[in-house]
Amino acid sequence: MFDEWPGARGPLFRPPELASDIDALDAEIYPAVNNGVYRTGFATSRTAYEEAYRDLFAMLDRLESRVGERSFLLGEQITEANWAKSKSRLPHLS
């Protein structure tokens, strides 16, 4: 996505050797974080809210642990995995 931006320069955000890792991490993050934010906000029952809240914050804890061990989610290079998820995560990291 970012690497195809017209005039893009600098490091690749989706290097071929990390593409499968980026996709795997995205598959874990999207339902718990990106969609989880909406699931908590629009829950129609206490049970649905608690389940979405639990999934959301469990994944946020896992992501925090990952960046505690390395500079970025997939190592020492920033990738699409970091940028694509930041919109949903930033409000919860403050």
JOTARA-V336624 format. One record per residue. PHI is phi in whole degrees, -180 to 180 (999 if undefined). OMEGA is omega as a letter, one per 20 degrees, with the letter a starting at -180 (* if undefined). BURIAL is b if it has 9 or more other C-alpha atoms within 8 Angstrom, else e. Layout:
phi=<PHI & PHI>
omega=<OMEGA & OMEGA>
burial=<BURIAL & BURIAL>
This chain:
phi=<999 & -71 & -69 & -93 & -60 & -56 & 79 & -61 & -134 & 98 & -68 & -74 & -88 & -134 & -63 & -52 & -71 & -111 & -57 & -69 & -68 & -62 & -63 & -65 & -67 & -60 & -64 & -83 & -74 & -55 & -66 & -84 & -104 & -58 & -78 & -63 & -59 & -72 & -62 & -72 & -67 & -113 & -61 & -103 & -148 & -63 & -63 & -63 & -62 & -64 & -67 & -65 & -61 & -61 & -63 & -61 & -76 & -66 & -69 & -60 & -64 & -65 & -66 & -62 & -63 & -61 & -79 & -76 & -98 & -152 & -73 & -135 & -58 & -117 & 132 & -98 & -122 & -67 & -134 & -55 & -59 & -73 & -71 & -66 & -100 & -64 & -61 & -80 & -84 & -53 & -61 & -94 & -95 & -87>
omega=<a & a & a & r & r & r & a & r & r & a & r & r & r & r & a & a & r & a & a & r & r & r & r & r & r & r & r & a & a & a & a & a & a & r & a & r & r & r & r & a & a & r & a & r & r & r & r & r & a & r & r & r & a & a & a & a & r & r & r & r & r & r & r & r & r & a & r & a & a & a & a & a & a & r & a & r & r & a & r & r & r & a & a & a & a & a & r & a & a & r & a & a & a & *>
burial=<e & e & e & e & e & e & e & e & e & e & e & e & b & b & e & e & e & e & b & e & e & b & e & e & b & b & e & e & b & b & b & b & b & b & b & b & b & b & b & b & e & e & b & e & e & e & e & b & b & b & e & b & b & e & b & b & e & e & b & b & e & e & b & e & e & b & b & e & e & b & b & b & b & b & e & e & e & b & b & b & b & b & e & e & b & e & e & b & b & e & e & e & e & e>
